[in-house]
Amino acid sequence: MEMRAKESVNIGVDLTPPIPPLAAALYDGYLHSHCSSCFSPFPNPHSSSHHLSFCSPRCSHLSLSSELHLLQSHSPPLTSADLRTAVCLLHSLPHDLATSHPDRLAGLLTNRDKFLSRIDDDNDELTYSRIHEGAKLMALSRKKVVDGGSLLLLEEAALCIVLSNAVEVEDDNGRNLGIAIYDWRFCWINHSCSPNACYRFSFSSSLHNEEPSSPLLIALCPADIETWKLAQGIHAYGPKIIVRSISRITKGEEITITYTDLLQPKLMRQSELLSKYQFACCCTRCSSSPPAYVDHVLQEISAITLDMKSLDFSHKFNNDDVAKLLANYIDEAITEYLSDGDPESCCDKLENMIAQGLPSDLLPTLEGTPQLTFRLHPFHHLSLNAYTTLSSAYKIRASDFKATYTKEHYRASAAYSLLLAGATNFLFCSESSLIVSLANFWASAGESLLTLARSSEWIPPANGESLTSSLGSLKAQNCCSCSLIRRCESIFSSSQTENADFETISREFHNCVMKISRKVWIFLTQGRDDLKLFKDPIDFSWLGKSCNLQDVLVHQVLCETEVEMTNVFQLGVHCLLYGGFLATICYGQNSNLSRSIQNVMHTQERCIFGLGH
């Protein structure tokens, strides 16, 4: 079964109206701060997370006593949100749908037989136990008598639907508040690692108005499905989901979304999809032979001799083993950072890994071969994770009022954020479905650069004016090369984006930002050996097509210079606005990021902090 387009649509068009959930539940950590029905935040969070709270009588009307029972009785490895969502799902279905064959409930495939028949490793055994024990707790919460021989097919089927069909509900700030199950209009949209659509959430309650609705532009295929067996969402105030095109789609073309992180290499994506959703992906990207360029560089590792001489590649090494060593090293650094709350050690380890490769004490030794070190490709998925972590960690270090080198920390955060956006943008040129990640990365880079430019730590311009005064209004930074601000104003006020507009704005932005970034990059990388490995954070043509990192080393920047903060500011404005432009395509005009960009454009002298999706 598939969902196909009823008509041809442009990029950035809502394909569905806001679809209410069949069932939804907050994660335990948000029960005290958000409404358990509509997920709206409370003005004054409660102190306890062991009860369900609601923002209005209408929302509380949807409360189930079985939910509260599960909340108070669940135990690891079970999660309260999974069980509560499954119970709500059973409660929301009409009697004839809730007593049908366990292979499907409300038209949704349960995968129950696959979950319970495959016990090949510890993870499968944990899932098996999770389903059986969870079904017992669900039955007890529904006051169903459970004995040793009871068959809990319905409870098991509902829980399997949650495990294989639930999506995490993300708020405007990027926090995963809980999970939800949606009806056939969403759940029958298939996965692809090169999708043509994405989705966003819309929050409304009895106290707030919801965003305008769009017609349903997708249809079931085959069209003769017995629709009387298909339930539709009934929770009017729950978190609604909206599907939106991220490329031009022709009439009759299948609509696809992604179920996984597209910046993971093929084997990682397929492993996750098989484990969680019980299918092997055969999309065009996964089936490509030879592998698509994106998948090649997302897992590329180079081996070089310790004296930096080129390697005779007759010396083979096990790429998987080296990848595990590098992944473990990075994970340990990040875990230490998250658990101890001290980002300095994490920054040191990740930067040394980028600059020097895998530490010598972790290097594998190969008999009869020179001592090697291993470096990640700049686009390797672990490199992208490292850039993300370093940008965040340096931002935290800069915000510490006790920090001695605040301006250097702001600069490092901006540099890694720009590198992440530039690297992802380069991959986007080969895989357009990365536009969703790209929107957030460009906006984040813009925020970091503007924070750096506005920082009071920097010396004012030589004419004695304050930095804010010398920069003037945002509109004064309108660029004659790309007119990004003027164009984005029209895009923000328009409900749709034409393909020609997207291509023109993107081309002009890239040409302009490459010129500005060349003036800024030397300044951002001053004193940072790890970042001097990268000649340019936007134009990666210097990498060539060999993908061997020893070729990159000859491009080290040998000089340092000062740049005016106006260049940093102008680059930040461009990045932020382009991120906002991409956000309108992916999320629409009413997304938090799009609204924030519009506010910046109309508040000329405002300091820009904390913008995010």
C-alpha positions in Angstrom: 0.0 0.0 0.0 1.2 3.5 -0.9 0.2 7.1 -0.8 0.5 9.0 -4.1 0.0 12.6 -5.1 -3.4 13.5 -6.5 -1.9 16.3 -8.5 1.5 17.8 -9.3 2.7 20.1 -6.5 5.7 22.4 -6.1 8.3 22.3 -3.4 7.1 23.6 0.0 3.4 22.7 -0.2 1.3 21.1 2.6 0.1 17.7 1.3 -2.3 17.0 4.2 -4.4 19.0 6.6 -3.4 18.9 10.3 -4.0 15.2 11.2 -5.1 14.6 14.8 -3.6 11.5 16.6 -5.3 8.3 17.3 -3.4 8.2 20.5 -0.5 10.2 22.1 1.3 10.4 25.4 3.9 12.7 26.9 7.3 11.3 28.1 7.4 11.1 31.9 9.8 14.0 32.1 7.3 16.5 30.7 4.2 15.4 32.6 4.7 18.2 35.1 5.2 20.9 32.5 2.8 20.1 29.7 -0.8 19.2 29.2 -1.2 15.4 28.8 -3.8 15.9 26.1 -2.8 18.7 23.8 0.9 18.9 24.9 0.7 22.7 25.5 3.2 24.0 28.1 2.0 25.2 31.5 2.8 28.7 32.6 3.7 27.3 36.0 5.0 23.7 35.9 3.9 21.3 38.6 6.3 19.7 41.0 5.3 16.1 40.5 5.5 13.9 37.4 3.5 11.0 38.8 0.1 12.2 37.7 -1.6 13.5 34.5 -2.2 17.2 34.3 -4.4 19.2 31.8 -4.7 22.8 30.7 -8.5 22.9 30.5 -11.6 20.8 31.4 -12.0 19.9 27.7 -8.5 18.3 27.7 -9.1 16.6 31.0 -12.2 15.0 29.5 -10.0 12.7 27.5 -8.2 11.3 30.5 -8.3 7.6 31.1 -8.0 6.0 34.5 -6.0 3.2 32.9 -3.3 5.7 31.9 -2.8 6.8 35.5 -2.6 3.2 36.6 0.1 2.5 34.0 2.0 5.7 35.0 2.2 4.5 38.6 3.0 0.8 38.0 5.4 0.6 35.0 9.0 -0.6 35.5 12.1 -0.9 33.3 12.6 -1.9 30.5 9.0 -0.6 29.9 8.3 3.0 29.3 5.2 4.7 30.6 4.7 6.6 27.3 4.7 3.4 25.2 2.1 1.7 27.4 -0.1 4.8 27.8 -0.2 5.4 24.1 -1.1 1.7 23.4 -4.0 1.9 26.0 -5.2 5.1 24.5 -5.1 3.6 21.0 -7.3 0.7 22.1 -9.7 3.1 23.8 -10.0 5.3 20.8 -10.9 2.6 18.3 -14.5 1.6 17.6 -15.4 -1.9 19.0 -15.3 -3.6 15.6 -11.8 -2.2 14.9 -10.5 -3.0 18.3 -11.5 -6.7 18.1 -10.2 -7.4 14.6 -7.4 -9.7 13.6 -4.1 -8.8 15.4 -2.2 -8.4 12.1 -3.9 -5.0 11.7 -5.7 -2.6 13.9 -7.5 0.4 12.3 -5.7 -0.4 9.1 -2.3 -0.2 10.7 0.1 -3.1 10.4 1.1 -4.4 13.9 4.2 -6.5 12.9 3.4 -8.6 16.0 4.5 -11.9 14.5 7.8 -10.4 13.4 8.5 -8.8 16.8 7.7 -12.0 18.7 9.3 -14.6 16.3 12.7 -13.1 16.0 15.0 -13.5 19.0 18.5 -13.5 17.5 20.3 -11.2 20.0 19.9 -9.4 23.3 18.0 -6.6 21.7 15.4 -8.9 20.2 15.0 -10.7 23.6 14.5 -7.4 25.3 11.8 -6.4 22.8 10.1 -9.8 23.3 10.0 -9.3 27.1 8.9 -5.7 26.7 5.9 -6.7 24.6 4.8 -9.6 26.9 5.2 -7.7 30.1 3.7 -4.5 28.7 0.6 -6.4 27.5 0.0 -7.8 31.0 0.2 -4.3 32.5 -2.1 -2.9 29.9 -4.6 -5.7 30.5 -4.5 -5.1 34.3 -5.0 -1.4 33.8 -8.1 -2.1 31.7 -9.4 -4.3 34.5 -9.0 -7.4 32.4 -8.4 -10.7 34.3 -4.9 -12.0 33.5 -3.9 -15.6 34.3 -1.0 -17.8 33.2 -2.8 -19.0 30.1 -4.4 -15.8 29.0 -3.8 -14.7 25.4 -3.4 -11.0 25.3 -3.4 -10.7 21.5 -5.1 -7.3 21.4 -2.8 -5.7 23.9 0.3 -7.1 22.2 -0.9 -5.9 18.8 -1.6 -2.4 20.1 1.9 -2.2 21.8 3.5 -3.5 18.6 1.8 -0.7 16.6 3.3 1.8 19.0 6.8 0.3 18.8 6.7 0.3 14.9 4.5 3.2 14.0 4.8 5.9 16.7 6.6 9.1 15.9 8.3 11.4 18.4 6.4 14.7 18.9 8.9 17.6 18.6 8.0 21.1 19.8 9.1 24.4 18.3 12.3 24.3 20.4 13.4 20.9 19.1 12.5 19.0 22.3 10.9 15.5 21.9 7.9 15.8 24.2 6.4 12.4 23.7 5.0 10.0 21.1 1.9 9.8 19.0 0.1 7.4 16.6 -1.6 8.8 13.5 -4.1 7.2 11.2 -3.7 5.8 7.7 -3.3 9.3 6.1 0.2 9.4 7.7 1.1 5.9 8.7 0.7 4.5 5.2 3.3 6.9 3.8 6.3 4.7 3.1 9.9 5.4 4.0 12.7 6.4 1.7 16.3 7.4 2.4 15.8 10.0 -0.4 12.3 11.2 0.5 10.2 13.9 -1.3 8.3 15.0 1.8 8.8 15.8 5.5 6.4 16.5 8.4 5.9 19.0 11.2 3.7 19.2 14.2 0.9 21.7 15.0 -0.1 22.3 18.6 -3.6 23.6 19.6 -5.9 23.3 22.6 -9.3 24.5 23.6 -7.5 27.7 24.6 -5.7 28.4 21.3 -6.6 28.5 17.6 -5.0 26.1 15.2 -3.3 27.0 12.0 -5.4 27.1 8.7 -6.1 23.7 7.2 -5.0 22.5 3.7 -6.8 19.9 1.5 -5.6 16.3 1.4 -3.4 16.1 -1.8 -2.5 12.5 -1.4 -4.5 9.3 -2.0 -4.4 5.6 -1.2 -3.0 3.3 -3.8 -4.6 0.9 -4.6 -7.7 3.1 -4.3 -10.1 0.2 -3.6 -8.9 -0.4 0.0 -11.8 -1.1 2.3 -11.8 2.3 4.0 -14.6 1.4 6.4 -12.0 -0.5 8.3 -9.7 2.5 8.7 -10.0 4.7 11.8 -9.2 8.4 11.8 -7.7 10.5 14.6 -10.3 11.7 17.2 -8.1 13.7 19.7 -9.1 17.1 18.5 -6.7 18.9 20.8 -3.7 16.5 20.5 -0.5 17.3 18.6 -1.4 17.2 14.9 0.9 16.3 12.1 1.2 17.9 8.7 3.0 16.4 5.7 4.8 18.8 3.4 6.7 18.5 0.1 10.4 19.1 0.0 10.8 18.7 -3.8 8.6 19.0 -6.8 6.2 16.0 -7.0 4.4 15.0 -10.1 0.8 13.6 -10.2 0.7 9.9 -9.3 4.2 9.9 -7.8 4.6 8.1 -4.5 4.9 10.2 -1.4 7.7 9.2 0.9 9.2 10.4 4.2 12.2 9.3 6.2 11.9 7.1 9.3 15.6 7.6 10.2 18.5 10.1 10.3 19.6 10.7 6.7 23.1 11.8 7.7 23.8 8.2 8.8 25.6 5.8 6.3 23.7 3.0 4.6 24.4 0.2 7.0 23.5 2.2 10.1 20.2 3.3 8.5 19.3 -0.2 7.4 20.1 -1.7 10.8 17.9 0.8 12.6 15.0 0.3 10.1 15.2 -3.4 10.4 15.4 -3.4 14.2 12.6 -0.8 14.8 10.3 -1.1 11.8 11.0 -4.7 10.7 11.8 -4.1 7.1 14.9 -3.9 4.9 15.1 -0.6 2.9 15.3 -1.0 -0.9 15.0 2.6 -1.9 17.0 4.1 -4.8 19.6 5.5 -2.5 20.2 2.2 -0.7 20.1 0.2 -3.9 22.5 2.4 -5.7 25.6 0.6 -7.1 28.2 1.8 -6.7 27.1 3.5 -3.5 25.8 7.0 -3.8 28.5 9.7 -3.2 26.8 10.8 0.1 26.9 7.3 1.5 30.5 6.9 0.4 31.8 9.9 2.2 29.6 9.4 5.3 31.7 6.4 6.1 35.1 7.2 4.5 38.2 6.8 6.6 41.8 7.4 5.4 45.0 5.7 6.6 48.3 7.6 6.5 51.7 7.0 8.0 52.6 8.9 11.1 55.3 10.9 9.2 52.4 12.1 6.9 53.9 10.4 3.9 51.4 9.0 1.4 50.3 5.5 2.1 50.8 2.6 -0.2 47.2 1.3 -0.3 48.4 -2.3 -0.7 48.3 -2.1 3.1 44.7 -3.0 3.9 42.9 -2.3 7.1 39.5 -3.3 8.4 37.4 -0.2 7.9 34.6 -1.5 10.3 37.0 -2.1 13.1 38.6 1.3 12.8 35.2 2.9 12.6 34.2 1.3 15.8 37.3 2.5 17.5 36.7 6.1 16.3 33.0 5.9 17.2 33.8 4.6 20.7 36.3 7.4 21.2 33.9 10.1 20.2 31.0 8.6 22.2 33.1 8.4 25.3 34.1 12.1 25.0 30.5 13.1 24.5 29.2 10.9 27.3 31.8 12.4 29.6 30.7 15.9 28.6 27.0 15.1 29.2 27.5 13.3 32.5 30.1 15.7 34.1 28.8 18.9 32.6 32.4 20.0 31.8 32.8 20.6 28.1 36.6 21.4 28.1 37.8 17.8 28.1 35.4 16.9 25.4 36.5 19.8 23.2 40.2 18.8 23.7 39.6 15.1 22.7 37.4 15.9 19.7 39.8 18.5 18.4 42.8 16.3 18.8 41.0 13.6 16.9 40.2 15.9 14.0 43.7 17.3 13.8 45.8 14.2 14.7 43.5 11.2 14.0 42.9 8.3 16.3 45.2 8.6 19.4 48.3 6.4 19.1 47.5 4.3 22.1 44.3 3.1 20.4 45.9 2.5 17.0 45.8 -1.1 15.7 49.2 -2.6 14.7 49.5 -4.5 11.5 52.5 -6.8 11.2 54.9 -5.9 8.4 53.4 -2.5 7.8 54.3 1.0 8.8 52.6 2.5 11.8 49.4 4.1 10.6 47.0 6.7 11.9 43.4 7.0 10.8 41.5 10.1 9.9 37.8 10.7 9.3 36.7 12.3 6.0 35.4 15.8 6.7 31.9 14.6 5.7 32.1 11.3 7.7 29.0 11.0 9.9 31.2 11.0 13.0 32.9 14.2 11.8 29.5 15.8 11.5 28.6 14.7 15.0 31.9 16.1 16.3 31.2 19.5 14.7 27.8 19.6 16.3 29.1 18.7 19.7 32.0 21.2 19.5 29.8 24.1 18.4 27.4 23.4 21.3 30.2 22.8 23.9 32.0 26.1 23.0 28.8 28.0 23.2 28.3 26.7 26.7 31.9 27.5 27.6 31.4 31.1 26.3 28.3 31.5 28.3 30.1 30.6 31.6 30.6 34.0 33.4 33.8 32.5 34.9 35.3 31.8 31.5 38.7 33.5 30.7 38.6 33.1 26.9 35.0 34.0 26.1 35.7 35.6 22.8 37.8 32.6 21.6 35.0 30.3 22.7 32.4 32.3 20.7 34.7 32.2 17.7 35.2 28.4 17.9 31.5 27.9 18.3 30.9 30.0 15.2 33.6 28.2 13.2 32.3 24.7 13.9 28.7 25.7 13.3 29.7 27.2 9.9 31.7 24.1 9.0 28.8 21.9 9.9 26.4 23.9 7.7 28.9 24.1 4.8 29.7 20.4 4.9 26.0 19.5 5.0 25.3 21.9 2.2 28.0 20.2 0.0 26.2 16.8 0.7 22.8 18.5 -0.1 24.1 19.2 -3.6 24.1 15.4 -4.1 21.1 14.5 -1.9 18.4 17.1 -1.9 16.4 15.4 0.9 19.0 16.7 3.4 17.2 20.1 3.2 15.5 19.6 6.6 18.8 19.2 8.4 20.3 22.0 6.3 17.7 24.5 7.3 18.5 24.1 11.0 22.3 24.1 10.4 22.3 27.3 8.4 20.1 29.0 10.9 22.3 27.8 13.8 25.5 29.0 11.9 23.9 32.4 11.4 23.0 32.6 15.1 26.5 31.8 16.2 28.1 34.3 13.8 25.7 37.1 14.9 26.4 36.3 18.6 30.1 36.6 17.9 29.6 39.9 16.0 27.5 41.3 18.8 29.7 40.2 21.6 30.8 43.1 23.8 34.2 41.3 24.2 35.4 42.6 20.8 37.2 45.9 20.3 34.9 48.5 18.6 35.9 49.8 15.1 38.8 52.2 14.8 36.4 55.2 14.2 35.3 54.9 17.8 31.7 54.0 17.1 30.1 51.2 18.9 29.8 47.9 17.0 26.0 48.1 17.0 25.9 51.6 15.6 28.5 50.9 12.9 26.5 47.8 11.8 23.3 49.7 11.4 20.1 48.0 10.6 19.7 44.6 9.1 18.2 46.0 6.0 21.3 48.1 5.5 23.1 44.8 4.9 21.0 44.0 1.9 23.5 42.5 -0.5 23.6 43.7 -4.1 25.0 40.3 -5.2 22.1 38.2 -4.0 19.4 40.5 -2.6 18.6 37.8 0.0 16.8 40.0 2.4 14.4 41.5 -0.2 13.7 38.0 -1.7 13.2 36.4 1.7 10.7 39.1 2.6 8.6 38.1 -0.4 9.1 34.4 0.4 8.0 34.8 4.0 4.8 36.5 2.8 4.0 33.9 0.1 2.3 30.6 0.8 4.3 28.7 -1.8 7.8 28.6 -3.3 8.3 28.1 -7.0 11.1 25.8 -8.1 12.7 28.7 -10.0 12.7 30.9 -6.9 14.3 28.2 -4.9 17.1 27.5 -7.4 17.8 31.2 -8.0 17.9 32.2 -4.3 20.1 29.2 -3.5 22.5 29.9 -6.3 22.8 33.6 -5.4 23.2 32.8 -1.7 26.0 30.2 -2.4 27.9 32.6 -4.7 27.7 35.5 -2.2 28.4 33.6 1.0 31.5 31.9 -0.5 33.0 35.4 -1.1 32.2 36.5 2.4 33.3 33.3 4.1 36.8 33.5 2.6 37.3 36.9 4.3 36.1 35.4 7.6 37.4 31.9 7.8 41.1 32.7 8.5 39.9 34.9 11.4 37.6 32.2 12.8 40.4 29.5 12.6 43.1 31.7 14.1 45.2 29.5 16.5 43.2 26.3 15.8 45.2 23.6 14.1 42.3 21.3 13.7 40.3 23.8 11.7 43.2 24.9 9.6 42.9 21.5 7.9 40.0 23.0 6.0 40.8 25.5 3.4 37.3 26.7 3.0 34.1 25.8 5.0 31.7 26.4 2.1 33.5 25.5 -1.1 34.9 22.0 -0.8 36.2 21.7 -4.3 39.7 21.7 -2.9 39.1 18.3 -1.5 39.2 16.9 -5.0 37.5 13.5 -5.6 40.2 11.3 -4.1 38.6 11.5 -0.6 42.1 10.9 0.9 42.8 13.2 3.9 46.5 13.2 3.3 45.8 15.3 0.2 44.0 17.9 2.4 47.0 18.6 4.6 48.8 20.6 2.0 46.1 23.2 2.2 46.8 24.4 5.6 46.4 28.2 6.0 49.8 29.7 6.8 48.7 33.3 7.7 46.4 35.0 10.1 44.7 38.3 9.6 42.1 40.5 11.2 38.7 41.1 9.7 36.1 43.7 10.6 33.2 42.4 12.5 31.0 43.8 9.7 32.1 40.8 7.6 31.2 38.4 10.4 27.9 40.1 10.9 27.1 40.1 7.1 27.9 36.4 6.9 25.7 35.7 9.9 22.8 37.6 8.4 23.1 35.7 5.1 23.2 32.3 6.9 20.3 33.1 9.2 18.1 34.3 6.4 18.9 31.4 4.1 18.2 29.0 7.0 14.8 30.8 7.5 14.1 30.5 3.8 14.7 26.7 3.8 12.6 26.5 7.0 9.6 28.0 5.2 10.0 25.2 2.6 10.3 22.4 5.1 8.0 23.7 7.9 5.9 26.5 6.4 5.5 30.2 7.3 4.1 29.4 10.8 7.1 27.5 12.1 9.0 28.9 15.1 12.2 29.4 13.0 10.4 31.2 10.2 8.6 33.5 12.6 11.8 34.3 14.4 13.6 35.3 11.2 10.7 37.6 10.3 10.9 39.3 13.7 14.6 39.9 13.2 14.0 41.5 9.8 11.5 43.9 11.2 13.4 44.8 14.4 16.4 46.7 13.1 18.7 47.1 16.1 17.7 44.0 18.0 20.4 41.7 19.4 19.9 38.2 18.0 20.0 35.3 20.4 18.4 31.9 20.9 16.7 31.4 17.5 16.0 27.8 16.8 13.5 25.4 15.3 
